Amino acid sequence: MMVKVFGTRGNERSAATTSSKRLAGSETVLPFFIAAMVIIAALIQPRFLSVDNLLNLARQIVPLLIISVGQAFAIISGGLNLAMAAVMSLAGVLGVQVMGNHGIAAGILTMLVTGWVTGMVAGAIIAYFRTSPLVVTLGMLSVTQALALILSGGVPIYSIDQTYAEAVGFNSLLGIPVMVWIGALVAIVGALLLRHTIFGRHVYAIGSNAAAAEKSGVNVRLNTMLVYAVSGLCSGVGAIVMTAWVGSAQPIAAPNITLESLAAVVLGGVALTGGSGSMRQVFYGVLILGLLSNIMNMVGVSAYYQTLVIGIVIILAVIIDRLRR
């Protein structure tokens, strides 16, 4: 028994060392890369550094940041979540429908609960049936997307409360858009959960070695359920921001955002195999993708070529993750 305990501690020390090295590497290289992107963008298009464009950039990256935070929890735990965009669509449709009948607070609560519950269901199937997160979340993607289309009749719902849309989507607080404050709050809470709670330590332990974590007393099933519940909750928050920003509930909302979140998380330095990573790295990855998209928009690059570039970035992110290891 003593050998097992020491072995587990050795694994934890090894995982911590690997995580520290990854974090140090990302925090050294990526800020310089981001600064270089900003300088190049400013030289190509001087309007890039204007206040209006920077605020627009901040708004653009908020939905991706929120979804990426949820994706990071899934990946650090050794899994992934392919259903985040579909869950966001379902949460938005249900929330706007409830909002029309019962008010803004009820609509927002519905979006959050929808995300949390769908995440818990997916997490329970993954944890208790020991199934692949890829297969389960892919199935959940189909289920939630179908429900969003059925409930909305396949068309966007524009009967959204204008007070809610104005307050969340367009109002500012201290000169910064409210939706940016929401994105920052989600990232900060995510960082605190990962780094300063027992739950966060368990997430890293499960991602490093689930079997060793279970032997050392971690409730792997419960924590796996909570990981996907948090991931789903982020989809619910994303629905709040997205519906307010576009002024409608879209049955197919931001279909590429799930893959972009995967790219952002891995590009930032979070290990695709799980067990290491931080919210700061997630933010770096989101910012790089946001800058890339903003620059291409300002230069006038076609949306088709932008999709091509994002696909290339996803492939490069996977290759970079492999080279790191």
C-alpha positions in Angstrom: 0.0 0.0 0.0 2.8 2.4 0.8 4.3 1.9 -2.7 1.0 2.9 -4.2 0.8 6.1 -2.2 4.3 7.1 -3.0 3.7 6.3 -6.6 0.7 8.5 -6.7 2.6 11.4 -5.1 5.3 10.9 -7.6 2.8 11.1 -10.4 1.3 14.3 -8.9 4.8 15.9 -8.7 5.6 14.9 -12.2 2.3 16.3 -13.5 2.9 19.5 -11.6 6.4 19.9 -13.1 5.1 19.3 -16.6 2.3 21.8 -16.0 4.7 24.4 -14.7 7.0 24.0 -17.8 4.1 24.3 -20.2 2.8 27.4 -18.4 6.2 29.0 -18.3 6.7 28.3 -22.0 3.3 29.7 -23.0 3.7 32.8 -20.8 7.1 33.5 -22.3 6.4 33.1 -26.0 2.8 33.9 -26.6 2.8 37.5 -25.2 5.6 38.4 -27.6 3.7 36.7 -30.5 0.6 38.7 -29.6 2.6 41.9 -29.4 4.1 41.2 -32.8 0.6 40.6 -34.2 -0.6 44.0 -32.8 2.4 45.8 -34.3 2.0 44.2 -37.7 -1.7 44.9 -37.7 -1.2 48.6 -36.8 1.4 49.0 -39.6 -1.0 47.4 -42.1 -4.1 49.2 -40.9 -3.6 52.3 -38.6 -7.3 52.2 -37.6 -6.6 48.9 -35.8 -5.5 50.8 -32.7 -8.5 53.1 -32.6 -10.7 53.0 -29.5 -13.7 51.9 -31.5 -11.9 49.0 -33.1 -10.4 47.8 -29.8 -13.8 47.9 -28.2 -15.2 46.0 -31.1 -12.4 43.4 -30.8 -13.2 43.0 -27.1 -16.9 42.3 -27.9 -15.9 39.9 -30.7 -13.8 37.7 -28.4 -16.2 37.5 -25.5 -18.4 34.6 -26.7 -15.3 32.6 -27.7 -13.7 33.4 -24.4 -16.7 32.2 -22.4 -17.0 29.0 -24.5 -13.2 28.4 -24.3 -13.3 28.6 -20.5 -15.9 25.7 -20.4 -13.9 23.8 -23.0 -10.7 24.2 -20.9 -12.3 22.5 -17.9 -13.3 19.5 -20.2 -9.8 19.3 -21.8 -7.8 19.7 -18.6 -9.9 16.8 -17.1 -8.8 14.6 -20.0 -11.9 15.0 -22.2 -13.5 17.5 -24.5 -16.9 18.9 -25.3 -18.2 19.1 -28.8 -21.7 20.1 -27.9 -21.0 23.6 -26.6 -22.4 25.6 -29.6 -25.5 23.4 -29.8 -26.2 23.7 -26.1 -25.7 27.4 -26.4 -28.3 27.4 -29.2 -30.8 25.4 -27.2 -30.3 27.6 -24.1 -30.8 30.7 -26.1 -34.0 29.5 -27.7 -35.5 28.3 -24.4 -34.4 31.4 -22.6 -35.9 33.8 -25.1 -39.2 31.9 -25.2 -39.4 31.9 -21.3 -38.4 35.5 -21.2 -41.3 36.5 -23.4 -43.8 35.0 -21.0 -42.2 35.3 -17.6 -39.7 38.2 -17.7 -35.9 38.8 -18.1 -34.8 37.1 -14.8 -36.7 33.9 -15.7 -35.2 33.9 -19.2 -31.6 34.3 -18.0 -32.1 31.6 -15.3 -33.5 29.2 -18.0 -30.4 29.7 -20.1 -28.1 28.9 -17.2 -30.1 25.9 -16.0 -30.3 24.5 -19.5 -26.6 24.6 -19.9 -26.0 23.2 -16.5 -28.4 20.3 -16.9 -27.3 19.3 -20.4 -23.7 19.3 -19.1 -24.6 17.2 -16.1 -26.4 14.6 -18.3 -23.4 14.3 -20.6 -21.0 14.2 -17.6 -23.1 11.4 -16.0 -23.1 9.3 -19.1 -19.3 9.7 -19.5 -18.6 9.1 -15.8 -20.9 6.2 -15.0 -20.8 4.3 -18.3 -17.1 5.0 -18.8 -17.8 6.1 -22.4 -15.8 8.3 -24.7 -16.3 12.1 -24.1 -16.0 12.6 -27.9 -18.8 10.2 -28.7 -21.1 11.3 -25.9 -20.7 15.0 -26.6 -21.1 14.4 -30.3 -24.4 12.7 -29.5 -25.4 15.5 -27.2 -24.6 17.9 -30.0 -27.2 16.2 -32.2 -29.8 16.0 -29.5 -29.6 19.6 -28.4 -29.3 21.0 -31.9 -32.4 19.1 -32.9 -34.3 20.4 -29.9 -33.3 24.0 -30.7 -34.5 23.6 -34.2 -37.8 21.9 -33.2 -38.6 24.5 -30.5 -37.8 27.4 -32.8 -39.4 26.0 -35.9 -36.0 26.2 -37.6 -36.1 30.0 -37.7 -34.5 32.7 -35.5 -36.7 34.2 -32.7 -36.6 38.0 -32.9 -39.2 38.7 -30.2 -36.5 39.4 -27.6 -36.9 41.8 -24.7 -35.2 45.0 -25.9 -34.3 46.2 -22.4 -32.3 43.0 -21.9 -30.7 43.2 -25.4 -29.7 46.8 -24.8 -28.4 46.2 -21.2 -26.3 43.2 -22.0 -25.4 43.6 -25.6 -24.7 47.3 -26.0 -24.5 49.2 -22.7 -21.2 50.0 -21.1 -20.0 50.2 -17.5 -17.0 52.5 -16.8 -16.5 52.8 -20.6 -16.2 49.1 -21.1 -19.1 47.1 -22.7 -21.2 45.0 -20.2 -20.6 41.8 -22.2 -16.9 42.3 -21.8 -17.3 42.5 -18.0 -19.3 39.3 -18.2 -16.6 37.5 -20.2 -13.9 38.7 -17.7 -16.0 37.5 -14.8 -16.4 34.1 -16.3 -12.6 33.8 -16.9 -11.7 35.0 -13.4 -14.2 32.6 -11.7 -12.8 29.8 -13.9 -9.3 30.6 -12.9 -10.2 30.7 -9.2 -12.0 27.4 -9.5 -9.0 25.7 -11.1 -6.2 27.1 -9.0 -7.7 27.7 -5.6 -10.3 25.0 -4.9 -10.3 21.3 -4.1 -12.5 20.8 -7.2 -9.8 22.4 -9.4 -7.1 20.2 -8.0 -9.2 17.2 -8.6 -9.7 18.3 -12.3 -6.0 18.4 -12.8 -5.5 15.0 -11.0 -8.2 13.3 -13.2 -6.7 14.7 -16.3 -3.2 13.6 -15.3 -4.1 10.0 -14.3 -7.8 9.2 -13.5 -6.9 5.7 -12.1 -4.3 7.2 -9.7 -6.6 9.9 -8.7 -9.4 7.4 -7.9 -6.9 5.3 -5.8 -5.9 8.5 -3.9 -9.5 9.2 -2.8 -10.8 11.5 -5.6 -14.4 10.9 -6.5 -13.7 10.7 -10.2 -17.3 10.2 -11.3 -18.7 13.1 -9.3 -16.0 15.5 -10.4 -16.3 14.4 -14.1 -20.0 15.2 -13.9 -19.2 18.6 -12.3 -16.6 19.3 -15.0 -19.2 18.9 -17.8 -21.8 20.8 -15.8 -19.4 23.8 -15.6 -18.7 23.4 -19.3 -22.5 23.4 -20.0 -23.0 26.4 -17.7 -20.5 28.3 -19.8 -22.7 27.5 -22.8 -25.6 29.0 -20.9 -23.6 32.2 -20.2 -22.6 32.3 -23.8 -26.3 32.1 -24.8 -27.0 35.2 -22.5 -24.3 37.2 -24.3 -25.0 36.0 -27.8 -28.8 36.5 -27.8 -28.4 40.0 -26.4 -25.6 40.9 -28.9 -27.4 39.7 -32.0 -30.9 40.6 -30.8 -32.4 37.2 -31.4 -32.2 33.5 -30.4 -30.6 31.6 -33.3 -31.4 27.8 -33.5 -27.9 27.4 -35.0 -25.8 30.0 -33.1 -22.1 30.4 -34.0 -21.7 26.8 -35.3 -17.9 27.1 -35.6 -17.3 28.3 -32.1 -16.8 24.9 -30.6 -13.9 24.1 -32.9 -12.5 27.6 -32.4 -12.6 27.0 -28.7 -10.6 23.8 -29.1 -8.1 25.7 -31.2 -7.9 28.5 -28.7 -7.4 26.3 -25.7 -4.7 24.1 -27.3 -3.0 27.1 -29.1 -2.7 28.8 -25.7 -0.8 25.9 -24.3 -3.3 23.7 -22.5 -2.4 20.0 -23.0 -4.8 18.3 -25.3 -4.2 15.1 -23.3 -5.3 16.8 -20.1 -3.7 17.4 -16.7 -2.2 20.9 -17.3 -3.1 24.4 -18.4 -4.4 27.7 -17.0 -7.0 30.3 -17.8 -4.3 32.7 -18.7 -3.2 30.3 -21.5 -6.8 30.1 -22.6 -7.0 33.9 -22.8 -3.8 34.0 -24.9 -5.3 31.5 -27.4 -8.6 33.4 -27.6 -6.8 36.7 -28.1 -4.7 35.3 -30.9 -7.7 34.0 -32.8 -9.6 37.2 -32.1 -6.8 39.3 -33.4 -6.4 37.1 -36.5 -10.1 37.4 -37.3 -10.2 41.2 -36.6 -7.2 41.8 -38.8 -8.6 39.8 -41.7 -11.9 41.7 -41.4 -10.2 45.0 -41.5 -8.0 44.0 -44.5 -11.1 42.7 -46.3 -10.3 39.0 -46.4 -13.3 36.9 -47.7 -15.2 34.9 -45.1 -14.3 31.7 -47.0 -10.6 32.4 -46.7 -11.1 33.2 -43.0 -12.7 29.8 -42.5 -9.7 28.3 -44.3 -7.3 30.1 -42.0 -9.1 29.0 -38.8 -8.9 25.4 -40.1 -5.2 25.7 -40.6 -4.8 27.2 -37.2 -6.6 24.3 -35.6 -4.3 21.8 -37.3 -1.2 23.8 -36.3 -2.5 24.0 -32.7 -2.6 20.2 -32.6 0.9 19.9 -34.1 2.2 22.5 -31.6 0.7 20.6 -28.7 2.4 17.4 -29.9 5.7 19.2 -30.3 5.4 20.6 -26.7 5.1 17.0 -25.4 
